Amino acid sequence: MLTTHPFDDDKLREECGVFGIHGAESAAAVVALGLHALQHRGQEAAGITAFDGKDFHTHRAMGHVAGNFDRDEIMRQLAGASSIGHVRYSTTGETALRNVQPLFADLATGGFAVAHNGNISNATALRKILVRRGSIFQSTSDTEVIIHLVATSNYRTLLDRFIDALKQVEGAYSLICLTAEGMIGCRDPLGIRPLVIGKLGDAHILASETVALDVVGAEFVRSVEPGELVIIRDGELTSHRPFAERDARPCIFEYVYFSRPDSIVEGTSVYSVRKAIGAELARENAVDADLVIPVPDSGTPAALGYAQESGIPFELGIIRSHYVGRTFIQPGDKVRHLGVKLKHNANRALIAGKRVILIDDSIVRGTTSLKIVQMMRDAGAAEVHMRIASPPTQHSCFYGVDTPERAKLLAAQMTVGQMANFINADSLSFLTIDGLYRALGEAKRNDDLPQYCDACFTGDYPTTLTDFDENSIDDQFSLLAERVV
């Protein structure tokens, strides 16, 4: 059973990344490189589907991209000039190969492979309808609902069937689909999940983040717009707008944690935003201290911003080892607690006797913060102040993020003061929601028409949540536990 690192099991996880290329020699090899750049978005499984002009070829496997797609015998099987791929995290349930994407089906219109980032929030309701109509599901993935909706549509062309399917789903999705005719990419009408377009010579690329374009040497062209559907065939890209125009609500947590800091999201440098978040945090929550210390690695840019704004020295007070295998520590073992120091260890000579400010991106369950604060105290810190580079995470996400049930979110159960006592910190403060928006260049959050999806902080969900509104939470969580997104 693959497990997460001891310091990584208390984070919100963006559960997948997608990458596709059309019109390139050895397309699957490029996809493998792109997926490697997106590995932070999903580390439990990976898959690639390629089309050689006649047949589709797929390889899916548990684990990282490296180790599965670096073997010649596998890559030779993935022949063709068009290919799409997917990396995923599992959620709390079974990690099953049948759920690893891309998913593929032979439809009346021909072969159809799909890779999906996001979550269909009416998947359970749609699945029940489809099963009653005779659909037979091969996975527990919400993505398979899209395939069945396409297969059962009464429209004639594949494009019309696909649009018909998308008009029946709600929630968040960035999709890359591969067919015999070309590659399709689309984004939900609110643009909650990201998708960008790139060029590598004459070939077109679709990817979750710009960093994947950088890694394969491609040029960034633009983002797929919210509600836009693009079709790439015969070296040309055409754009379609099948949905009514709506005000976009991209996920704000892409800037806080999900995206790599070297990515550009909606024209804005993620690294720059995270430094600006740290500066806002320093202005809002100043404290007299000797050192600013990031919680590696996600807290580093915000800690730099905090240090520069406050004038308090930035230091690497926690040293991270990059050589801990993902299967080394098993859940439930007594060794698990000791395993924390295999991944992160306090820089004792630096910390002893000092008042330290720890900067992290979020608090989910609070278990990680508790361990880090104790690590500082064990190293001799005189005071430990915790500063969080986002507002309190008080609500679950239903848009493709692996969020615990609300009862397990610390901020949903405790006040900030109670949380500080729980993690044994001398003080604890969070960035305000308006401070987060200021870091993104806004004056403040527009409460009447929010500029981003920030439901994990505010509970203001931008779409209907059919599966949850109809008292089917147990069914939905069962689906989420095994789904691929």
N, C-alpha and C positions, 0 to 999 in steps of 0.2 A: 504494500500500500504506500503510495507516495504521500509524503507529509510536507508541511511547510516548516520553514525555519521558526525557532522559538519566538523570535521578535517579529515575525511576519504574520502570525495567526491572529493579530489584533488590529488588522487594517481593513478598511473597505476595499474590495477588489473589483476593479473593472474586469469583467470576466472573459473578455476575448479581444482578439485583434484579427483583422482581415486584410488580405493583400491579393491583388490579381494583376496579371499582365496579358495583353493581347497583341500579337504580331511580333514576337521576339523569338530568335533562335534559342533553344534550350530554355524555354520559358519557365519550366519547373525549378530549374537551378536558381533563377532570379527570384522566384517566389520564396524558395527556401531562405535566401539571404534576407529578403524583406521580412519574413516571419521571424527570423533571428533578431532583427532590430525591434520587433514588436513583442519579444518574448516576455517583457515585463507585464504585458496585458493578459497573459495566460501561460501558465507553466505546468499544467497537468497533462495536456495532450495537444497534438498537432496533426494536421492533415493537409494533403495537397491533391487536387484533381487536375489532370491535363487532358487536352484534346488534340489529337494528331491529324485531324482532318477527316478521320473516318471513325475512330473509336475513342471513348473516354477511358482514362486510366486513373485509378485512385489508390493512394496509400495513406492509411490513418494509423496512428500509434499513440500509446501512452508515453508521457515524458516530454523532454525538451526537443526542440528542432534539431539541435546538435545531438548526434547519437542515433537519430532516426533518419535524417535526410542528408547525411554526409557519407553515405555508402553508395558506391558506384552501381551495385546491382539494383538498388532501389531507384536511383535517379534515372537509370537507363529505361526502366519500365514507364517512367512518366514522360514519355516523348510527346512532342508537339510544340506549336508556336503560341498556344494559349493555355493559361493555367491560373487557378485560384487556390488560395490556401487560408488556413484558419489556425489560431492558437487559442486555447481555452483554459480556464480554471474550472474545476468541479466545484459544486456547492457542498452542502452538508451530507448528501446522500451518496449513493453508489457512483463510483467512477467507472463508466461502462464504455467499451469500445464502440458499441452501437450508437452512442450519442456523439461521437467525435465527428466533427465536420471537416470538409464539406459533405453535406448530404447529397445523395444522387438518386435520381429516378428516371426511368424511361417513360416519358409521357406520350400522348398521341401525337404531339408536335415534335418529338425527338428527345434526346438526352437533355437533362436539366440538372445542373449541380448548383448548390447554393451555400454560401458562407454568410453568417449572420452575426452582427454585433448588436446587442440590445435585448429587449424582452417584450413579447406580445402579452399585454395585460388582460386580454380577453381570450387567451389560448385555451383555457379549460372549457369555457363556454362553447367556443368554436369546435373544439375537439369532440365534445359530446354530440353536437349536431352532425358532424362528419361521420362519426361512428354509427349513428342511427341511420345514416344514408348508405352505409356499407363500406366506408373507408376502413382499411386495415393498416394500423400504425405499426412501424417497425422500431420505433424509438420512443422515448419519453420527452423528446425535445419539442419546445414550442415552435421551433423552426420548421418542423415537419408539417405543422398545420398549414404553413404557406404553400408547401408543395401540394398538399391535398386540395387546397382551395384553387390552385392553378389547374390541377388535373380535372377537377369537377366543374370548372367554369363552362358556361354555355357559349362563350365567345369563341370566335374562329381562330384568330391569330394568337401566337404565344404572347406578344406584347399586350394585346387586349385582355387575355386571360390573366396575365401577371398584374396588370393594373386593377382588374376586377378583384383579384385576391387581396391586394394591398388596401383597397377601399373597404374591406370587411374587417381589417385588423386595427387594433388600437395599441398604443404604447410607443415604444422606441425601437427604431431599427435603422442600421446601415447595412445594406445587403450588396453582395457581389455575386452575380449569377453567371454561369458559363453554359452556353448552348452551342450547337453546331454552327449557328449563324454568327455568333459573336459573344461579347461580354456585356452584361447589364450591371449598372450600379445605381443605387437609389438611397435616399435618406428620408426619414419620416418628415411629415409636414412641419414639425416644430424644430427639427434639426437637433434633437437631444443628443444623439450619438454622432461622432465625427466621421467624415470621409473626404479624402482629398484626391485630386487628379494630378498625375505626373506624366512626363514623356521621357522615354529612353530611346534616343534615336527616333525611329518612326513608330515605335511601339508605345501604346498607351498603358498607364498604370493607374489602378485604384488602390488606396491604402487607408488605414485608420489614422496614421500620423505621418507628418512630413519627414520625420527622422528615418522612416523606412525608405523614402525616396533618396535621402542623402546617402544611405548605406549602399544602395545599388547603383549610385552615380546618376540618378535621374534628375530631371528638372521639374521643380514644382510649377504647376500651371495655375491651379485655383482649387478652392474647395467646391465640392458638390453642394449646391444650395439646398436649404431645407425644402422638402417637398419636390425636389428635382429628381428626374430619372434620366440617366444618360445611357446611350447605346453605342457600343464601339464595334464596328464591323468594317472590313475592307480598308483599314487604316484611317477611318473617319469617325469622329465623335459627334453624335447628334443629341440634342437636349429636348426633353419633354417635360411639361408641367401638368400632370394629370389631376392635381389636387387644388382645391380652393386655397388661395393665399392666406397665410396666417402669420401672426407675429412670432418670430423665432424664439425658442427657449433652449439654447444649447446648455449642456451640463456644465455647471460651474466647477464641479469637482475635478474636471479635466485639468484645470489650472492649479488646483490645490495639490493634487496627488497623482491622478491617473496617468497623464501624459508624461513622456520623458522630458526633462528640462530643456533638452536641445531641440524640441519640436516647436513649430509655429502653429498655433490654433487660432483660426478665424483672423489671421493676419497679425497676431500678437505673440511675442516670444514668451513661452511658458516660464523660462528662467527669470526674465525681467519681472513678470507678474509676481513670482514667488519672492523675489527680493523686495518688491514693493509691498507685498503682504507683510513681510518682516518689519519693514519701516513703519507701516500703519500700526502693527502690533506694539512696537516700541512707543509710539506716540500715545496710544490708548492705554497701555498697561506698563508704565515705567516702574522699575524697582531698582534700588541701590544694590549693586552686586559687583563682583570682581571679574567674572568670566561669562561669556555667552557660549554655550555648547550646543551644537546640533545633535539630534538623535539621527544617526546615519540610516540611509542616505537622504531620505526624503525631507528631513528638516534642515538640510544644509543651506540652500539658497535663502530661505526665510531667516535663518540664523545670521547669515551675512548681512541681510538688510537690517535686521534688528541691531546688530553690532554697529554698523555704520551710522544708523540714526541715533543710537543711544550714546555712542562714544565708548562703550564697554568693549574690551578686547574679545575678539572671536578666537576660540581655541578648540582644537580637536580633543575634547575630554573623554570621548568614547571612541575606541579604536575598533574598527570592524575587520574581521577576517573574511576573505573572499573565497575560502577554500573548504567551507563546510558543505558536505553533500546533503542533498535534500532527503535522503532516506536514512540519515545517520541517527536521528532522534525519533523514537516511536512515541505516539501519544500514550499517556498514562504511565510511562516508565518513570521511576524515581530519578533516573538519569536526566530526564527532560529538563529539570530545573538547573542542573549543572551545565546542561548543554547551552544555556543562554550565554555563558562566558566563552563558549567555543565561537560564537558568532560576534559578540560584542564584549569588550572588556574596558573597564574604567582606566584612564590614564592617571594612576594614583599619585605620581610625583607632581602632577599639575594641579590636581583637585584638592589635595589635603590642605585643610585650613581655609579654603576659599568659599566665598558665597557665589553660587553658580545659578545661572538661568539656563534651563533646558528648553530647547525649541523643538517641537514636533508638529506634524501637520494636522493631527486629529487625535481624539480619544474615542474609541469605539466601546469595547467592553471595560477598559481600564486596566486590564491585567498587565499589559506591556508597560504602561506608565508606572504602575506599582513596582515592577521589577527594576526599571531604570532608576527611579528615585532611590530605591534601596541600594542599588549599585553605587550611586553617588555617596550615600551615607556610609556605606562600608569602606569607601575609598577615603573617608575623612572629611567630606565637605562640611563646612560650618553651617551653611544654609542651602536649601534646594528650592528654587522657584521654578514652576512649570508654566510655560507660555505656549499656547496652542494657536497655530497659524490658520485657524478657521473657526467659525461659530460652533457651538455645541451640536453634535450629531444626535438629534432627538427623534428622528423618524426613519423608518425603513425606506429603501429605494426599490421601486418595482420596474425599473427601466434598464435592467441589465447589469446591476451591481450586486455582488454577493454581500448583502446586508443581513446581520442577525435580526431575529424578531425584535420588535420594539422593547419587549420586556428585558432583553439582554443588552440594550444600549444604556450605558451608564448615565448619560445626560438626560435620558427619559425618566430615570428613576430617582435622581438626586439633584439637589441644588449644587451650584458651583462650590460653595463652602463644604458641603458634604462630600463632594468629589475630591476636594483637596485633602480632607481627612482620610478618605479611602485610600488614596495613593501615597499618603504620608508626606505631602509636600508642605513647605512653609507657606506657600501661596500658589494659587492657580488662577490663571485668567485666559479667556478666549478672545479672539478677534470678533468684533461685532459684525453683523451682516452688512451694515453700511460701510464699515471699514474694508470688508472684502470687495464690495462693489467699487469703492474708491481706488483700490489697488488695480482694478480693471479699467480705470479711466472714467468711471461714472461718478456723478455727484453723490448719488446714493441709490438705494434700491427703490424702484418705482413700485410701490405696493399695489397700485391699481393694475399695472401691466408690467410685471417683472421682466427684466432683460434676460435672465437666465433661468434654467431649471435649478432651483435650490431647495427642493422638497425635503431633502435629508436634514436640512437645517430648520426650515419653516413649516413643513407639513403642507405647503401649497403645491399640490400635485397638478401639473398642467394638462393632464388628460383624464378621461374617465377610467376608473379601475374596476371594470365589470366583474372580473373574477373575485375581487375582494368585496365589492359592494353587494354581491348576491350571496353573502354568507357562505362562500365556498373556499374560505381561507385554507382549511385543512387539505382540500383537494389540490389547491394551487401550490401550497408549499410542498406537497408530495411531488408535483410536477417539477417545481423549481429544484428540488433536491437532486434530480437526475438529468435535468435538461442541459443542453448545450446552448449557449447564446453567442 
